[in-house]
């Protein structure tokens, strides 16, 4: 097989959460361009439908599944509909995320559970459900969207629970990779730096000194810049990678 052919995802079926906008949308488009059929899962039906339309208009195959992955019922729906409509579940991209921007002393119990519920609990149990399907299929691939917030403290916009949740995602990635390797299920994560999305106001002047000027490349990234790495992790091109956290941050975390 030629080198570039190993990065193709033809015949593979991917489920991605939170792909109605931002990073998730960019990752869904990248997976589809590489040949995968994509199930776009989320509570934002309009956003999911928009991403699906962008994929199908470009000749790809995609479906929208409206489901709340914070519930057992939503997780079951996401997995079962992906398998029934696409035929299998080969790739899971846990992208959905939530953040509360408050100093630690002001974070409420509801804030805490809202962040951990999406970023960690939903990711855990969706991965578990997907792995049960992948085990029966003979293998699969799980990619988690972590963050450099697992390794640094974002300033001046405080987000302590988010940071802790992403550190948990990184450690869970390694734990699941070790446990599920005998099942031929690979588990990796990306750790993006400052990416221009609705969640990260990277172009606001008040954040420039800490977020942009402190970075060796002195710029933020666009969501599309993460797509190539996720395609690599989803493909046979990364067949000997599992338990890896791939940092994509313009050098920010080398400080």
N, C-alpha and C positions, 0 to 999 in steps of 0.2 A: 504494500500500500504506500502510495506517495505521501510525503510528509503532510501536505496541506489537506489531503483526503481524510486524515485522521481527525481533523477538526470538524468534519461534517456530522450533522445530527439527523440525517435522513432516516426515517423510520422510527425515530424516537418520539416519545410523547412526554411533554413537560407540564407540570402544574406550577404556577407561580402566584404567590399571594401579593396583594397590594399593588397590582400592576395597572391600575387605572390612571396613574400619573407618575411623574418623577422618575426615580431610579427603577422602580418596578416596570414601568412602561418601557423604558429603554432596554431593560434586560429581556423582556418578552419579545420585543422587536428583533433583538440580536439573535435570540434562540431560533425564532422563526426564519430569519434570514439564513441561518446555518442549516435549515432543513427540518427542524423539529415542528411537530404540531403542538400547539400551546393552549392549555386551559387557563384562562385568566380568572382568578377567584377573588372575590371580595364583596363587601357590603355596598360599595358604590357601583350600582348597576350601570349608570350612565358612563362612568369612567371606564369600566370593564368593556362595555360595548364599543366605546371609542377606540380602545386599544385593539380589540378584535377586528374592527373595520379597517384600521390601518394595516393590519397583517393580511387580511383577506384581499384588500385592494391591491396589495403588492404581490399577490399570487400565493400567499401562504395559507395555512390551515389553522384556525383558532376557534375556540368556543368561549363563551362567557358563562360563569357559574356564580350565581348570587348566593353567598353563604357567609355566615358569621363564624369564623374559625375560633372565636372565644367560647364556643359551645361544642359539646360532643356531637350534637346533631349536625351542626355546620361542618365540622371536620368530616364526619361520615358522608355527608352530601358531597363535599368537595372531592373526596377520594373516589367514591362510587360513581359519580357522574363523569369524572375524568376517564375512568376505566371503561364505563359503558359506552361513552360517546367516542372516545379516541381509540380504545382497544387495549391500552396498558398504561402503566405509570412508571416511566423510566427515569424521569428527572423531577426532583422537587426543589424549587427555589423558595426558601423561606425569606421573603422580602418585607412583608408587612411590619410596620414599626410605628411607635407612638412615643412622644416626648412631652414632658412637663417642664417648663423653664421656670424654676423657682429655687431660691436658696433652700438648703436642706432644712433649716429651722421652720420654713413655711409649708413644707410638703405635708399634705394631709394623707390619712390612710386611704382615702378614695383615690388620690393622685397616685400613690404607690401601687395600688392594685391595678389601676388602669394601665400604667406603664408595664409592669411586670406581667400582666395578663396577656397583652399583645406580644411583647418582645420575647418573653420566655415561656410562659405556660402554653400559649397557643402553638408556638414553634415546637415545643417538646412533644405535645400530643399529636400534632399533625405529622411530625416526623415518625412517631411511633406507628400511626395508622398507615402511613406510606410504606414503612419498612415491612409491615406484615404482608402487604401486597407484593413488594419487591422480592421478599424472601421466596414467595411462591413462584414468582417469575424467574428466579435464578439470579437476581441481582438488580442493582439500581444505583442511583446517584443522588445525593442530597447536598445542596449548596445553601449555606446560611449567610445572610447579610449581617455581618457584625459591624464594627466601627473602630476607628482609632480612639474613640471615646472609652473603649475598654482598657486603653493603655495610657491615656493622658487625661488631664482634667481641663475641660473646655472653659475658657474664660473670655470675656466677663459674663457670658450668659450661662448661669449655673443650671446644671441638670443632673444632680447626683444619682437619682434613681435610674435614669436612662443609662448613665455610665456603668452603673452596677449591673444592669440588665445585659448590656453588651459584653461585659466581662464574663458573665454567666454563659452567654451564647458561645463565646470562644472556647471556654472550658468544656461545655457540653459537646461542641463539635469534636474535640479530641476524644472525649469519653465514648461517644457513639461510634467514632471511626474505629477505635480499638475493639469495641464489643461486636460491631457488625461486619468487620473485615472478613471473618469466616463465611458470612452470608453473601459475599461478593457485593456488598453495599459500601460504596465510598462516601465519605462525609468530609467536606471541606467548607471553608468560609472565606469571604472577602472582608477586609476591614477598610472601608473607604475613609478618606479624609474629608475635607470640606468640599462638598458637591453642591452646585446650585440647584436647589429644589424648593418647594413650598415650605418644607420643614426647616431649611437652613438658609437664613437671609444673608448669604455670604457677601453680597455686594453692598450691604449697609455700611456707611463710612465709620460708624462707631465700633465695628468689629474688625476693620481692616488691619489695625496694628497688630492684633493678636492672631488673627486667622490667616491673613495673607502675607503681611510683611515678615512674619516669623517663619514662613515656609521657605525652604531653599529655592523652590521654583517660583515663589512669589506670585502665585495665582491659585484660583479655585478651579475645579474641574466641572465639566458638564456630565450629566448622567450617561450619555452615550459612551464616554471613555471607560466605563466599567464593563461594557458589553463583551468586549473581546476576551477579557479574563474569565468571565462567567461561561462563555462558549468553550474556552479551553478546559475549564474545570468539568464541564458537562460532557466533554468528548473523550474519545479514546486517546487523544493526545496527552492527557494527564493520567493515564492508566495506572501509574505507580505512585500517584499522589493520594493520600488520605490523611486526615487529621491536620491538614495544613491551614494556616491563617494567612491569606495573601493580602499584604498591606498595599493599598493604592492611595497614596496621600501626598504625592509631590515632594516626598522627603520630610514632611512635617514631623514625624515621630522619631527622627534620628537625633533630635536634640538630647 
